[in-house]
Amino acid sequence: MTPPPGVAAARFTQVLQQWRGVVGAEWVFTSDADLDTYRDSYSPMYGEPTERRASAVVAPDSVEQVCEVMRIAYAASVPMYPISTGKNLTYGGSAPAYSGSVILDLKRMNRILEVNERNAFALVEPGVSYFDLYRHIRERGLKLWIDCPDPGWGSLIGNSLDHGAGYTNAPYRDHFEAHCGMEVVLADGELLRTGMGAMPDSKTWQQFRYGMGPTIDGIFSQSNFGVVTKMGFWLMPEPECALHLQAEATRYEDGVPFIDTLVQLIYKDMIGSQTHVESPILGYPVGPDLAKLRADPSEGRAPALNEYAKKNNFPFWTAPFCLYGPEDVIRAKLGHIRSSFERIAGARVRELAFLKFPITDDQVNSAPDKPRFGIPNLAYFTSRFAPGAPLFEGHMDFSPVVPLDGQTVREAQEIFDKVCREHQITPLGGRMLLYHLRAATLIYAIPVGRDAEANRRAREGFSKLMEVAAEHGWGEYRIHPAFMDKGMSLYNYNNGALQRFHERLKDAVDPRGILSAGRYGIWPRHLRKSE
Amino acid sequence: MRHLAVLLAFSLLTLPAAAESPTISWTWRPATANADPGKAEFERACSICHGSGPDRPGTSSLQIKYAGKIPALLEQRTDLTADVVRYYIRNGVAMMPRFRKTELTDAQVDSIARYLSRAR
């Protein structure tokens, strides 16, 4: 056992013994075999000396235990790193941002404390996954939907705190935006509640976000100022129906008007759900014929690609989305959406699926594109896409936010594609995703695995992508711990005033600097490079 | 006074926790009674990837890997040993991450391992 940096071995032994007294000996882990299960399976430094590793794990079962564990850690200045379900794969998983930290594993805190059907909210602990909440709702026949990201095994709280997003209507799919009320344990073990929760016996903790005074919830997201032990979330009332649609356009040159049409329909509230724009011709793993056509990066490739799409009956651009609500309302909206897209020659809107709710177990099982129907799944964890295709072992996502207009999105995609070619990395995606209301997020899933040389190329390419994005005024919305320092350093208006403010907060709220050192570039005073 | 109350509260908490089981369930299905606890654990924790039906990435990946020479469904395999199953749960493979004891206890892993390696 190696003690955390800055903690003497004898003192750490005492701390471990104190924690065993709080959570039970079986929930404190120090063996190599147990610590290995906390490695980031998708680390871009896997197996290298710079891979972030934990020194121990403590897994409390209640907020009272979290308070006591933190008091003990604070007294001994032990660096701690809370995780919820530990499934933030692509963005660090269950490994710490600062090697040697002790993982505070909150998975055992998996209580669904309240689901209120009338006012459509839930109050949960960090270990509650999207599967857990979905099943809870379904078992009780409640007329509520969850909004989940692609993998449903993540934590509502963890995903929300890292600014994760899903697929249904706008107020719900931005998971931090959909939260209402938090309970937080500070580094020294003090317990507080935000918003209306600060009033004892408040009756509106999950219904009114602000309470009185400054709204501080945001400082607990993408940060290291507290351990969130409860969070409320607004849920979408179950709609009468859902119509799953896909808009399609046929030519390379349709990309800009296709995106602009989609965006205007979203701004007018005709399309409420998440959508994304991708290209079967430009964006999927392909056979040799199409790969050859794609290899030409110039605009001059367009006629040949158009011909390939036409010959093989592929749309050039696609945008899937859902309409939710009473059928007559959905059909009326669909008429307007169709007429908008049909202004582009050859474009159309196809109906993919129509469901009336509630649905049976068989319908849940067979529903396509499940997260759009509020159904959690793990479909994205495919390791092999086709016979002979490279084994997919993991990925880290380059996720820049760009202005929501067709011209800029296409320009950004061309720029990032060029960087990827130059650095010999072949990401999946490059899709334009509309998670957020007024900006596009491009997601490039850059493969990482057990090949150190390939990982080195991936890291170099990732770093270059960030720099190129920043040169154009585009920043990432979320990032792997390996790049958090660099990511935050690019948000450096007025010589890094925002980062200095984060550090002033850190010094005030966690003066011994024990919580999640380095997360999103926020380091405690004793570990800052500038000190 | 407040501190005394907190101390009293924590003195109760210091009792060793009972050997309880994490209750992860990566499935949308309601829990079903099953005579074989290993099968129940498998359905609860593994079938969302390794079961049959649409959107099961473990099964579809193994289908491509083995091209039908070995069953892609783990429940149909007759060559799995308990140790092999335990290894992959705790060490992961390809896109499948490692599973921690707070997700699956050793007893739950053993139960799944016994089920998938049972004599048939």
Interface residues (C-beta under 8 A of the other chain):
Chain A: G21 V22 V23 G24 A25 E26 W27 F29 A33 D34 D36 T37 Y38 R39 S41 Y42 A59 D61 S62 E64 Q65 E68 T85 G86 K87 L89 G93 S94 D105 K107 R108 N110 G127 S129 F131 D132 Y134 R135 R138 E139 G152 W153 D361 V364 N365 S366 P368 K370 I375 P376 N377 L378 A379 Y380 F381 T382 S383 R384 F385 A386 P387 A389 L391 F392 E393 G394
Chain B: A9 F10 L13 T14 P16 A17 A18 A19 E20 P22 T23 I24 S25 W26 T27 W28 R29 P30 I48 C49 G53 P54 D55 R56 P57 G58 S60 S61 I64 K65 A67 R90 N91 G92 V93 A94 M95 M96 P97 R98 F99 R100 K101 T102 E103
